[in-house]
Amino acid sequence: MEVPYKNLYIYYLKGHADTKNLAFNVDFLGNWEEGGYSFLFFSTPSKDKLAYILDVQNDLTFIDEYKFSYEEWHGCKISSQNIGKFFIVPPWDNIKNSDEKISIILDPGVVFGNGTHPTTSDCIYAIEEVFFLDKINSAMDIGTGTGILSLAIAKLSSKKTIAVDFNFLAAKTAMKNVQLNNLKDKIIVICGRGEDYVDIPCDLLVANIHYDIMKELIKSKGFWSKKWLILSGLFRSQAKDIENQLLAKKAQIVRTWETSSIWNTFLIKNTFT
């Protein structure tokens, strides 16, 4: 199968772009919205479609346009890789799983979370460890991105996982990957704020997210009701702050990962559950 993404044409707009009329356009890859801005992704030059959107929505302001190769956008070639027990394979890669690892089919689209970032791989190692230490029947993955961590959790036999992301394009991408892996009966994907769902009971909470969001999550009662926690996406100084808060609550830090002296990941057992 040929790689469906070669060049990316990105149009940067101020405002919320209504793209429902582009939903069935094969060249339209999605709209990444953040902080009141829209980034429209196409696989071919699409200034005609941009002009149409700007004409229909005159509250939008065109700011800039960019062109990247798919590899430039992700910072690497998207290909099969082994992470712990897992064999992560894009749907267009014909390489077979020869090591009898657990296969995860992953199409990241234009969303970050292809498995190559240290926080993703460290979270997968932490997930493997918690499943070795305990029986996990339910989990929540906040900041799911492509859904890769939820897929790993479900593949390790968790009965139900809630995957949450505030970004619609990320949630849409995660849902696609859930379908590619035939896990719709085990994973529920929600587009929303993690803070609004953290109180839902589950055995394991995974949060590979920005520090600003984690600071809010850690204040909630729902956060401290989880038996197991995996926290990642933290720089060293941020990790120290989170660690101090965990220790103040008498949480047990089972293991930490620090990669490249930059990224920090915690596996935590909550002693209050």
C-alpha positions in Angstrom: 0.0 0.0 0.0 1.3 3.4 -0.9 1.8 6.0 1.8 -1.3 8.2 1.6 0.5 11.4 2.7 3.4 12.9 0.7 3.3 16.7 0.9 1.2 18.7 3.4 -0.3 22.1 2.5 -1.3 24.0 5.6 -3.3 27.2 5.7 -3.1 29.2 8.9 -6.2 31.2 9.8 -7.4 33.3 12.7 -10.8 32.2 13.8 -12.9 29.0 13.8 -13.1 27.6 10.3 -16.2 25.6 9.6 -15.0 22.8 7.4 -18.1 20.6 7.2 -18.4 21.2 3.4 -14.9 19.8 3.0 -15.6 16.6 4.9 -15.9 14.5 1.7 -13.0 16.1 -0.1 -10.2 13.5 -0.5 -7.5 16.2 -0.4 -8.7 17.7 2.9 -6.9 16.0 5.9 -8.3 18.0 8.7 -8.5 21.2 10.7 -6.3 21.6 13.8 -7.8 24.2 16.0 -6.0 25.8 18.9 -6.2 29.1 20.8 -8.7 30.7 18.4 -6.8 29.7 15.3 -7.3 27.1 12.6 -4.8 25.1 10.6 -6.3 23.5 7.5 -4.3 20.5 6.2 -4.5 19.4 2.6 -2.6 16.8 0.6 -2.6 19.1 -2.6 -2.4 22.8 -3.1 -5.9 24.0 -2.2 -6.0 27.8 -2.5 -9.4 27.5 -4.3 -10.9 25.8 -1.3 -9.2 28.3 1.0 -10.7 31.2 -1.1 -14.2 29.5 -0.8 -13.9 29.2 3.0 -12.7 32.8 3.4 -15.6 34.0 1.1 -18.2 32.1 3.1 -16.8 33.0 6.5 -15.8 36.6 6.4 -14.9 36.6 10.1 -11.8 34.5 9.3 -8.4 36.1 8.6 -5.8 34.4 6.5 -2.4 34.6 8.2 0.1 32.4 6.4 0.6 29.1 4.4 3.2 26.4 4.7 4.3 23.3 2.8 6.0 20.4 4.4 6.8 16.8 3.4 5.0 14.3 5.6 8.4 13.2 7.0 9.3 16.8 7.8 6.0 17.4 9.6 6.5 14.4 11.9 10.3 14.8 12.1 10.9 11.3 10.9 9.8 8.7 8.4 6.6 6.9 9.7 7.4 3.2 9.5 7.1 0.1 11.6 8.8 0.1 15.0 9.1 -2.1 18.1 8.4 -0.5 21.5 8.5 -3.0 24.4 6.0 -5.8 23.7 4.4 -3.9 20.8 4.9 -3.8 17.1 3.6 -0.4 15.9 2.9 -0.5 12.2 1.3 2.1 9.8 -1.5 0.6 7.6 0.6 1.2 4.5 3.7 -0.7 5.7 4.0 -4.3 4.5 6.5 -5.4 7.1 5.3 -8.4 9.0 5.4 -8.8 12.7 8.1 -11.5 12.9 8.9 -11.3 16.6 5.4 -12.3 17.8 4.9 -9.0 19.4 1.5 -7.4 20.0 0.6 -5.5 16.8 -0.9 -2.0 16.8 -2.0 -0.5 13.5 -1.4 3.2 13.8 -2.2 5.9 11.2 -1.1 9.2 12.8 -2.4 11.4 10.0 -1.2 14.9 10.8 -1.5 14.4 14.6 1.5 14.0 16.8 1.8 10.7 18.6 3.5 8.3 16.2 5.4 6.5 18.9 8.8 8.0 18.2 8.7 10.6 21.0 10.4 9.6 24.3 7.3 10.4 26.4 5.2 8.0 24.2 7.6 5.1 24.4 8.2 5.7 28.2 4.4 5.7 28.7 4.2 2.4 26.9 6.9 0.9 29.1 5.0 2.2 32.2 1.8 0.7 30.9 3.5 -2.7 30.4 4.8 -2.5 34.0 1.5 -1.7 35.6 -0.2 -4.5 33.8 2.6 -6.8 35.1 2.1 -5.6 38.7 -1.7 -5.5 38.8 -5.0 -6.4 37.0 -6.3 -3.4 35.1 -9.9 -3.6 34.0 -10.5 0.1 33.2 -8.4 3.1 32.2 -8.5 6.7 31.1 -6.1 8.2 28.6 -6.1 12.0 28.8 -4.5 13.8 25.8 -4.9 10.7 23.7 -3.6 12.2 20.5 -3.5 9.4 17.9 -4.8 7.0 20.5 -1.6 5.0 20.7 -1.6 4.6 24.5 -5.2 3.6 24.6 -4.6 1.0 22.0 -1.7 -0.4 24.0 -3.9 -0.5 27.1 -6.7 -2.3 25.3 -4.3 -4.8 23.6 -3.2 -5.7 27.1 -6.7 -6.8 28.0 -8.2 -3.8 29.7 -12.0 -4.2 29.3 -12.7 -0.5 28.9 -10.6 2.6 28.2 -11.8 6.2 27.8 -9.6 8.2 25.5 -10.0 12.0 25.8 -8.6 14.8 23.8 -9.7 18.4 23.6 -8.7 18.7 20.0 -11.3 17.5 17.5 -8.8 16.4 14.9 -6.9 14.3 17.5 -10.1 12.7 18.7 -11.1 11.9 15.1 -7.7 10.4 14.4 -7.8 8.3 17.6 -11.3 7.0 16.6 -9.9 6.0 13.2 -7.1 4.0 14.8 -9.6 2.4 17.2 -11.5 1.2 14.2 -8.3 0.0 12.4 -7.6 -2.2 15.4 -11.2 -3.4 15.8 -11.3 -2.1 19.4 -14.6 -0.2 19.3 -16.0 -2.4 22.0 -13.0 -1.6 24.3 -12.2 2.1 23.7 -14.5 5.1 23.9 -13.1 8.2 22.3 -14.3 11.6 23.6 -13.5 15.1 22.4 -13.4 17.2 25.5 -11.4 18.5 28.4 -9.6 16.0 30.6 -10.6 18.1 33.6 -14.3 17.3 32.8 -13.9 13.6 32.8 -11.1 12.8 35.3 -13.7 12.0 38.0 -15.0 9.0 36.1 -13.9 5.9 38.1 -11.2 3.7 36.6 -8.1 1.7 37.7 -5.5 3.5 35.7 -5.1 7.1 34.6 -2.6 7.9 31.9 -1.8 11.6 31.1 0.9 12.5 28.6 0.0 16.2 28.6 1.3 19.7 29.0 2.3 20.8 32.5 -0.4 23.6 32.6 -3.1 21.0 32.2 -1.6 18.5 34.6 -1.4 21.2 37.3 -5.2 21.4 37.1 -5.8 17.7 36.9 -3.8 17.0 40.1 -6.1 19.3 42.1 -9.2 17.2 41.4 -10.6 14.5 43.6 -11.0 12.2 40.7 -7.2 12.3 40.1 -6.5 11.0 43.6 -9.2 8.3 43.3 -7.3 6.3 40.7 -5.3 3.3 42.0 -2.6 3.8 39.3 -1.3 6.9 37.5 1.1 7.4 34.6 2.1 11.0 34.2 4.4 12.2 31.4 5.2 15.2 29.1 7.1 16.9 31.8 10.4 18.8 31.7 12.8 18.3 34.7 11.7 21.3 36.7 8.0 20.6 36.1 8.5 17.0 37.1 10.1 18.1 40.3 7.0 20.2 41.2 4.6 17.3 40.3 6.8 14.9 42.3 6.7 17.1 45.4 2.9 17.2 45.2 2.7 13.4 44.8 5.0 12.9 47.8 3.0 15.4 49.9 -0.1 13.2 49.3 1.9 10.1 50.3 1.6 8.6 46.8 4.1 5.8 46.0 6.3 6.6 43.0 7.0 3.1 41.7 9.3 4.1 38.9 10.5 7.1 37.0 11.9 7.5 33.5 14.1 10.4 32.3 15.0 10.5 28.7 17.8 12.7 27.2 17.9 14.5 30.6 14.7 16.3 29.4 11.5 14.3 29.5 10.2 12.7 32.6 7.6 10.0 33.2 6.2 8.7 36.5 4.5 5.4 37.4 2.6 6.0 40.6 0.5 3.9 42.9 -2.0 5.8 44.9 -2.1 4.8 48.5 -5.5 6.4 49.2 -7.7 4.2 47.0 
